Amino acid sequence: MQHDTQHEQQHEQHSPGHHADRSGRTDHTGHTGHTGRHPGKAGWAMAAQATLHCLTGCAIGEILGMVIGTALGWGNMETMVLAIVLAFFFGYTLTLRSIRRAGVDFRTALRVALAADTLSIAVMELIDNGMIALWPGAMDATLSDALFWGALALSLAVAFVVTTPVNKWMIGRGKGHAVVHQYHH
């Protein structure tokens, strides 16, 4: 018991604004700029950071899916489905990795990742793949075509711009990456 009290005192000295309860969880009162699970005003910087996190996973999955599908000579639809599946996989994997590093068990981390990333990745994939599907010639471009890489880069950039307000809205309501944030401390 004395060790717990000493640990709490040391933690408070090193982390002003953070208060650990007996379970070891941290209360982020006084920690401005972060919403945690508590709804409130979400900043654009936090929303952009959450969207960039999702964009990273989506981009890895999209590029890998397009490269694999194109290299195997698959049709456009099969390649797009693979790219979307891999985008979700890598998006969730990046979140899982960061939550697991905080010592959270796999099952809980998976639930948090699904809750935090599903809407964000879905919006990003809808915008990204919708643009590529509608862009004349983009679906038939090969890996060696500038059109392939240009359309992919622009579609991911537009997906980032469209998804950031979605993430801001979710974080402001204590959802999305607001849930993940509590595990980063």
Buried (B, 14 or more C-beta within 10 A) or exposed (E): EEEEEEEBEEBEEEBEEBBBEEEEEBEBEEBEEBBBEEEEEBBEEBBBBBBEBBBEBBBBBBBBBBBBBBEEEBEBEEBBBBBBEBBBBBBBBBBBEBBBEEEBEEEEBBEBBEBBBBBBBBBBBBBBBEBBEEBEEBBEBEEEEEBBBEBBEBBBEBBBEBBBEBBBBBBBBBBBBBBBBBBEE
